[in-house]
Amino acid sequence: MEITDVKVFKLKGKGKLIGVANIVVGNHIVLKGIRIIDGERGRFIAMPSRVDNRFKEPKFREHFHPISQDARDMLTNAILEAYDNLEE
C-alpha cells in the first residue's frame, strides 16, 4: 500500500478533535474524513464511522479501516507527519 497524497485540515475549538485528513492510496482511491484526535494518551486517528441502529444498543461501524497494525501505523504516521508540517 502506497499513500500518494495526504491533505490535513486543522480544526480549532472542537475539543479533542484537532483535525481531519483525506488520503490518496496508490493514486487510485481517496479516503476522506479521517479524524485526528488529541486524547489523554496522545494523538491518534479515527476512521469515519456511522451509527448502526439495527441492534438494541446502537453501535458505531467504521466505513473503512486498516486490517493490519502495519497498515494502521503507516496511515497514522503519514497523517500525523502532515499535521505537524502544516503551518499555523
C-alpha positions in Angstrom: 0.0 0.0 0.0 1.4 3.3 -1.0 0.0 6.6 0.3 0.5 9.0 -2.5 -1.1 12.2 -1.0 -2.2 13.4 2.4 -4.3 16.5 2.9 -4.8 17.7 6.5 -7.2 20.4 7.8 -6.5 21.7 11.3 -9.6 22.5 13.5 -9.8 24.8 16.4 -12.4 25.0 19.1 -13.6 21.4 18.5 -12.4 19.9 21.8 -10.2 16.8 21.4 -10.9 16.8 17.6 -7.8 18.7 16.3 -8.0 17.9 12.5 -9.4 16.0 9.6 -7.4 14.2 6.9 -8.0 12.9 3.4 -5.6 10.5 1.9 -5.0 9.1 -1.6 -3.8 5.4 -1.8 -1.8 4.4 -4.9 -3.2 7.3 -6.9 -6.4 5.3 -7.2 -8.5 5.6 -4.0 -9.5 8.6 -1.9 -10.3 8.0 1.8 -11.9 11.1 3.3 -12.9 12.1 6.8 -10.2 10.5 8.9 -10.3 12.4 12.3 -7.2 13.4 14.2 -7.9 13.2 17.9 -5.7 14.6 20.8 -6.5 12.0 23.5 -5.4 11.5 27.1 -2.6 9.1 25.9 -1.5 11.2 22.9 -2.7 11.8 19.3 -4.4 9.1 17.2 -6.5 8.8 14.1 -10.1 7.6 14.0 -11.7 6.2 10.9 -15.0 7.6 9.5 -18.0 5.8 11.1 -21.7 5.7 11.3 -24.3 4.6 13.9 -25.8 1.2 13.2 -29.3 1.2 14.8 -30.1 -2.5 14.0 -29.3 -3.6 17.5 -30.8 -3.0 20.9 -27.8 -0.7 21.7 -26.6 1.3 18.7 -23.0 0.6 17.6 -20.6 2.6 15.6 -19.4 1.0 12.4 -16.4 2.2 10.6 -16.8 2.9 6.8 -13.2 1.5 6.3 -10.3 0.6 8.4 -6.8 -0.9 8.1 -6.7 -4.7 8.5 -3.1 -4.9 9.9 -1.3 -3.0 12.6 1.4 -2.2 9.9 -1.2 -0.5 7.7 -2.7 1.4 10.7 0.8 2.6 11.6 1.5 3.7 8.0 -1.7 5.7 8.0 -1.2 7.2 11.4 2.5 8.2 10.7 1.6 9.8 7.3 -1.3 11.8 8.7 0.4 13.0 11.9 3.5 13.9 10.0 1.4 16.0 7.5 -0.4 17.6 10.5 2.9 18.5 12.2 4.2 20.0 9.0 1.2 22.3 8.5 1.9 26.0 9.1 -0.4 27.8 11.6 
